[in-house]
């Protein structure tokens, strides 16, 4: 018997029992078909969720898909800011995220009131915000970017224009080094990419001299310096497919290794470890809040929904659409 919505609100999905006579994956597929729903999944999800997703990719790809699809119900297997972006690009659709607590440490590092004050204290700047931010931050921005298109977005701004970039300091400083710009960078960071151990990575390289180090630009500068390739999640995946090297030390969230192994089963992928840990990989605790069980219940009850005021959507979607327009022109 289905619980009423208020019961779900009170109890939450975690403690709800899964009927013993169902196959969870098949039941999710059945519910998707019944409700004409679509699952958008990020590369950092658990392997079984990646395999179940109708569309799988990084933030840029998922934003592009959210703008195009016709399905009335979107289940977002990712974190909250991604589901917000989907809602802004498809305001007429119902967007649900299986766990409302699936946040983002990078987004949390940039409170809207503080960022607004930062902008006010540095007038006459074009504001470029990384997509890993809340809708309130996007509403304060002129253009958004992802790690896939960040360099191109910055280069699309006239060279004589001053730029504020937020919230990731590592990505912002990396873009400055690539483009020669002198952007004013907000001091935020991602807990996953800040936690990689340079010492452990160098040790892994010595143990595997035939390997290449590939790293996400949200990592700290010393790690980017020793990397053979720096790029977004999708860029790292593409590099491992096209490069002749057979072994890679992967310095980003370990979820992407599933796709790397699927695309290049003959190659070896070594996850870089975090600092002060014996763990062999570095996972985003927020991404891992999404589970098959929660996806099942969120489809069954069509809850929890991502709800935003029309006024916030109107302001916050503009920089996203500018980003998508620039990306389309550049073929990204």
Backbone torsions as a table, in degrees:
resi	resn	phi	psi	omega
1	UNK	NA	132.9	-178.5
2	UNK	-73.3	138.9	174.3
3	UNK	-77.1	152.8	173.5
4	UNK	-75.2	158.3	-175.4
5	UNK	-58.3	-39.7	-178.7
6	UNK	-66.1	-28.2	177.0
7	UNK	-71.5	-38.7	176.8
8	UNK	-63.7	-42.7	178.5
9	UNK	-59.0	-42.1	-176.3
10	UNK	-73.3	-42.5	-172.7
11	UNK	-92.2	-33.2	-175.7
12	UNK	82.1	167.7	-176.4
13	UNK	-81.8	-23.6	-170.8
14	UNK	-60.9	-40.3	-173.9
15	UNK	-93.0	-1.8	-178.8
16	UNK	-73.3	134.1	-179.1
17	UNK	-76.3	141.7	173.5
18	UNK	-88.4	127.1	177.7
19	UNK	-54.1	134.5	-174.1
20	UNK	-71.5	-16.6	-174.4
21	UNK	-97.2	14.0	-179.5
22	UNK	-117.8	151.3	170.2
23	UNK	-93.1	115.5	-170.6
24	UNK	-58.1	-46.5	-177.8
25	UNK	-65.9	-42.8	179.6
26	UNK	-66.6	-35.0	179.3
27	UNK	-69.5	-37.4	175.6
28	UNK	-63.2	-42.3	178.4
29	UNK	-63.3	-39.3	179.0
30	UNK	-64.5	-44.2	179.9
31	UNK	-65.1	-38.0	177.2
32	UNK	-58.9	-46.3	-178.5
33	UNK	-66.4	-44.0	-178.7
34	UNK	-61.4	-39.0	-174.9
35	UNK	-100.2	3.6	-176.2
36	UNK	52.2	47.4	-177.9
37	UNK	-99.9	161.5	178.0
38	UNK	-134.8	140.5	177.0
39	UNK	-104.0	122.6	173.0
40	UNK	-100.5	121.7	-175.4
41	UNK	-120.6	141.7	177.9
42	UNK	-93.5	153.8	-179.8
43	UNK	-57.9	-19.9	-176.0
44	UNK	-90.6	4.7	177.2
45	UNK	-77.1	166.9	176.4
46	UNK	-61.9	150.4	-177.0
47	UNK	-51.0	-43.9	-177.1
48	UNK	-66.2	-29.3	177.2
49	UNK	-76.3	-38.0	174.6
50	UNK	-57.7	-45.3	-177.3
51	UNK	-68.3	-24.8	-178.5
52	UNK	-87.0	-16.8	-175.5
53	UNK	-69.3	141.9	175.7
54	UNK	-76.1	-34.0	176.0
55	UNK	-133.8	128.9	-176.8
56	UNK	-127.2	132.8	179.5
57	UNK	179.0	-165.0	177.1
58	UNK	-92.5	-174.5	-173.8
59	UNK	-61.8	-40.6	-179.0
60	UNK	-64.9	-48.5	-178.9
61	UNK	-61.1	-44.2	-177.8
62	UNK	-67.0	-34.0	175.0
63	UNK	-65.8	-42.3	178.6
64	UNK	-62.7	-40.1	179.0
65	UNK	-68.0	-42.9	-178.5
66	UNK	-58.4	-31.1	-179.2
67	UNK	-75.8	-22.7	-170.7
68	UNK	-102.4	-33.1	-169.3
69	UNK	-68.4	155.0	-177.6
70	UNK	-102.4	-11.0	-177.0
71	UNK	-59.2	134.9	-177.9
72	UNK	-74.5	-16.0	-176.6
73	UNK	-127.2	123.3	179.0
74	UNK	-114.1	124.9	171.3
75	UNK	-103.1	121.0	-176.2
76	UNK	-102.7	109.9	175.8
77	UNK	-91.8	83.4	-177.5
78	UNK	-168.5	-145.9	178.5
79	UNK	-113.6	172.2	-165.6
80	UNK	-60.8	-41.6	-177.5
81	UNK	-63.6	-30.2	178.0
82	UNK	-68.7	-42.1	177.8
83	UNK	-65.9	-36.8	175.0
84	UNK	-60.1	-44.2	179.7
85	UNK	-60.8	-42.8	177.7
86	UNK	-61.0	-41.8	179.7
87	UNK	-65.1	-39.9	180.0
88	UNK	-66.2	-35.8	-178.9
89	UNK	-82.9	-18.5	177.9
90	UNK	-135.4	65.1	-173.3
91	UNK	-64.0	-20.0	-179.9
92	UNK	-84.8	-6.2	-178.9
93	UNK	-99.5	156.3	173.7
94	UNK	-87.4	122.2	179.1
95	UNK	-112.5	125.1	177.7
96	UNK	-121.2	147.3	175.0
97	UNK	-123.7	126.9	-172.1
98	UNK	-60.5	-19.4	176.0
99	UNK	-144.9	113.2	-179.0
100	UNK	-64.5	-18.4	-179.7
101	UNK	-83.9	-0.6	179.1
102	UNK	-76.5	83.0	-175.7
103	UNK	-94.9	-147.7	-177.6
104	UNK	-156.7	124.1	-179.2
105	UNK	-63.9	-33.1	178.7
106	UNK	-67.5	-45.1	177.0
107	UNK	-62.0	-39.3	-179.8
108	UNK	-66.3	-23.5	-177.8
109	UNK	-77.7	1.5	-177.8
110	UNK	-134.4	79.6	177.7
111	UNK	-63.9	139.9	-174.8
112	UNK	-60.5	-40.7	-177.9
113	UNK	-66.2	-39.3	179.1
114	UNK	-69.3	-38.8	-180.0
115	UNK	-68.3	-37.4	177.3
116	UNK	-63.0	-39.6	177.4
117	UNK	-66.6	-39.4	177.8
118	UNK	-59.8	-44.4	178.8
119	UNK	-65.5	-42.2	-179.6
120	UNK	-62.6	-37.7	-178.8
121	UNK	-78.5	-9.5	178.5
122	UNK	-131.0	71.0	-174.1
123	UNK	-69.7	167.5	176.4
124	UNK	62.7	35.8	174.4
125	UNK	-116.0	141.7	167.2
126	UNK	-77.1	130.1	-175.4
127	UNK	-101.4	116.4	176.4
128	UNK	-110.9	120.2	179.4
129	UNK	-113.4	136.7	174.0
130	UNK	-62.4	145.3	-176.3
131	UNK	-64.6	-19.3	178.6
132	UNK	-76.3	58.8	-178.7
133	UNK	-143.6	165.4	177.0
134	UNK	-74.0	165.6	177.3
135	UNK	-60.9	-33.2	179.8
136	UNK	-64.0	-37.5	176.9
137	UNK	-69.2	-42.6	178.0
138	UNK	-59.8	-36.9	179.7
139	UNK	-65.6	-20.1	178.0
140	UNK	-91.3	-2.8	-170.1
141	UNK	-103.6	161.3	175.2
142	UNK	-94.3	-38.7	-179.9
143	UNK	-144.0	146.5	171.3
144	UNK	-102.2	166.8	174.0
145	UNK	-150.9	163.4	169.8
146	UNK	-118.1	175.5	178.0
147	UNK	-68.0	-22.5	178.2
148	UNK	-69.1	-40.4	-173.5
149	UNK	-115.1	8.4	-172.3
150	UNK	-56.9	-46.5	-179.1
151	UNK	-61.9	-44.9	-178.8
152	UNK	-67.3	-36.6	177.6
153	UNK	-64.2	-45.1	179.0
154	UNK	-62.9	-42.2	-179.3
155	UNK	-70.2	-15.9	176.8
156	UNK	-76.2	-14.6	178.3
157	UNK	-88.6	134.9	-177.9
158	UNK	-52.0	140.9	-174.1
159	UNK	-63.0	-25.1	-179.4
160	UNK	-87.6	-1.7	177.9
161	UNK	-85.3	137.8	175.5
162	UNK	-83.1	143.8	-174.5
163	UNK	-126.5	136.4	165.0
164	UNK	-101.4	129.7	178.6
165	UNK	-121.0	131.5	177.5
166	UNK	-150.6	162.3	1.0
167	UNK	-103.8	-4.5	-170.2
168	UNK	-85.9	114.8	-177.1
169	UNK	-67.7	-35.8	-178.3
170	UNK	-68.6	-45.3	177.1
171	UNK	-64.8	-43.8	180.0
172	UNK	-60.4	-45.3	180.0
173	UNK	-68.7	-34.4	176.5
174	UNK	-64.3	-43.6	178.8
175	UNK	-62.8	-41.6	176.1
176	UNK	-56.5	-42.7	-177.8
177	UNK	-69.1	-30.9	-178.8
178	UNK	-79.9	-40.7	-172.7
179	UNK	-94.9	-16.2	-174.9
180	UNK	77.4	10.1	178.0
181	UNK	-79.3	169.6	177.0
182	UNK	-126.7	58.4	-178.4
183	UNK	-64.6	146.6	172.7
184	UNK	-84.3	116.6	-168.3
185	UNK	-107.9	128.2	174.2
186	UNK	-67.3	146.2	-173.5
187	UNK	-92.5	68.5	177.3
188	UNK	-120.1	168.5	-178.9
189	UNK	-160.9	160.6	176.7
190	UNK	-93.6	130.0	-176.5
191	UNK	-63.7	-31.1	180.0
192	UNK	-69.5	-52.0	-173.1
193	UNK	-75.8	-18.3	176.0
194	UNK	-82.3	-13.9	-172.2
195	UNK	-94.7	0.9	-180.0
196	UNK	-72.0	143.4	-177.9
197	UNK	-95.7	114.9	176.5
198	UNK	-61.1	-42.3	-179.4
199	UNK	-59.1	-44.2	-179.0
200	UNK	-68.7	-35.8	179.2
201	UNK	-66.4	-43.8	178.0
202	UNK	-62.8	-39.4	178.1
203	UNK	-63.0	-43.5	178.0
204	UNK	-61.6	-39.3	179.6
205	UNK	-64.6	-40.4	178.2
206	UNK	-64.8	-36.7	180.0
207	UNK	-75.4	-21.9	-178.3
208	UNK	-131.6	69.8	-174.6
209	UNK	-63.8	-17.7	179.0
210	UNK	-89.1	8.9	-177.8
211	UNK	-97.6	165.2	171.2
212	UNK	-119.2	142.5	177.7
213	UNK	-92.9	125.8	176.5
214	UNK	-121.9	135.4	-171.5
215	UNK	-139.6	149.0	175.4
216	UNK	-81.0	142.4	-177.5
217	UNK	-68.8	-3.5	172.3
218	UNK	-78.5	-6.8	178.5
219	UNK	-73.9	161.9	-179.9
220	UNK	-68.8	154.4	-172.6
221	UNK	-54.1	-44.7	-179.2
222	UNK	-57.4	-33.8	178.7
223	UNK	-71.8	-39.5	178.9
224	UNK	-64.9	-32.3	-179.9
225	UNK	-65.7	-39.0	-177.3
226	UNK	-85.2	-8.4	-176.7
227	UNK	-73.9	144.6	174.5
228	UNK	-82.2	-26.2	177.2
229	UNK	-146.8	133.5	177.1
230	UNK	-118.9	130.6	-179.9
231	UNK	-174.2	172.7	177.3
232	UNK	-64.3	172.7	180.0
233	UNK	-57.0	-46.2	179.9
234	UNK	-67.8	-32.7	177.5
235	UNK	-67.2	-40.4	178.1
236	UNK	-63.7	-42.1	179.0
237	UNK	-62.0	-45.8	179.9
238	UNK	-62.5	-41.3	-179.0
239	UNK	-61.0	-42.3	-179.0
240	UNK	-67.3	-26.3	179.1
241	UNK	-77.6	-36.6	-171.5
242	UNK	-99.0	-22.4	-178.5
243	UNK	-77.2	147.4	-177.2
244	UNK	-75.2	-16.2	179.6
245	UNK	-61.0	146.3	-176.8
246	UNK	-105.8	-1.3	-177.3
247	UNK	-143.8	134.1	-176.4
248	UNK	-134.1	137.3	169.2
249	UNK	-96.1	115.3	-169.5
250	UNK	-101.2	115.4	-176.5
251	UNK	-108.3	74.6	171.3
252	UNK	-162.6	-176.3	-179.6
253	UNK	-56.7	135.8	-168.5
254	UNK	-70.6	-11.8	179.8
255	UNK	-57.4	-31.6	-177.6
256	UNK	-66.7	-20.5	-179.4
257	UNK	-60.7	-29.5	179.3
258	UNK	-60.4	-46.1	179.3
259	UNK	-70.6	-37.0	178.3
260	UNK	-60.4	-42.6	-179.8
261	UNK	-68.4	-36.3	178.7
262	UNK	-67.4	-41.7	-176.7
263	UNK	-75.8	-32.0	-176.9
264	UNK	-136.0	71.3	-175.0
265	UNK	-64.4	-18.5	-179.2
266	UNK	-83.8	-5.4	-176.6
267	UNK	-104.6	162.8	-178.7
268	UNK	-110.2	134.7	-179.1
269	UNK	-125.0	123.8	-177.0
270	UNK	-111.7	115.3	179.0
271	UNK	-71.7	134.6	177.7
272	UNK	-75.3	137.9	-177.7
273	UNK	-86.0	157.7	175.3
274	UNK	-79.4	171.8	177.8
275	UNK	-69.4	150.8	171.9
276	UNK	49.5	45.3	-179.3
277	UNK	-151.6	149.0	174.9
278	UNK	-92.8	-1.5	179.5
279	UNK	-66.3	142.7	-177.5
280	UNK	-88.3	4.3	-178.8
281	UNK	-151.2	173.6	-176.7
282	UNK	-132.6	109.3	-174.6
283	UNK	-109.4	151.3	173.8
284	UNK	-84.8	116.7	-177.0
285	UNK	-64.8	-28.0	180.0
286	UNK	-73.6	-43.0	177.4
287	UNK	-60.0	-37.9	-175.0
288	UNK	-78.7	-0.8	173.2
289	UNK	-71.2	-22.6	178.9
290	UNK	-81.5	125.1	-179.0
291	UNK	-128.5	164.9	176.0
292	UNK	-59.5	-39.6	-179.9
293	UNK	-61.3	-43.8	-179.6
294	UNK	-68.8	-35.6	176.3
295	UNK	-63.6	-42.0	178.6
296	UNK	-59.2	-50.9	-177.7
297	UNK	-68.3	-36.4	179.9
298	UNK	-66.8	-34.0	174.5
299	UNK	-70.8	-41.8	-178.3
300	UNK	-61.8	-45.2	-176.2
301	UNK	-98.7	-7.5	-175.8
302	UNK	52.5	51.2	-174.6
303	UNK	-159.7	149.3	1.4
304	UNK	-83.2	141.3	-179.1
305	UNK	-88.7	154.4	173.1
306	UNK	-95.7	110.9	-176.4
307	UNK	-116.9	133.0	-179.4
308	UNK	-139.6	151.1	178.7
309	UNK	-70.4	145.1	177.9
310	UNK	-54.8	-34.2	-178.7
311	UNK	-68.2	-40.8	177.2
312	UNK	-66.9	-42.0	178.1
313	UNK	-59.2	-44.2	-177.7
314	UNK	-58.8	-41.4	-178.0
315	UNK	-80.4	-40.6	-173.1
316	UNK	-77.2	-24.6	-177.1
317	UNK	-77.7	-22.1	-176.9
318	UNK	-59.0	-50.5	179.1
319	UNK	-65.6	-28.1	176.7
320	UNK	-68.4	-44.7	-179.5
321	UNK	-66.3	-34.8	175.4
322	UNK	-63.1	-41.8	177.5
323	UNK	-60.5	-45.6	-177.8
324	UNK	-66.5	-35.9	177.9
325	UNK	-65.4	-44.8	179.4
326	UNK	-65.0	-42.9	179.8
327	UNK	-61.5	-40.2	179.8
328	UNK	-64.6	-42.5	179.2
329	UNK	-63.2	-34.6	-177.8
330	UNK	-89.3	-1.6	178.5
331	UNK	73.2	27.6	-179.3
332	UNK	-89.2	NA	NA
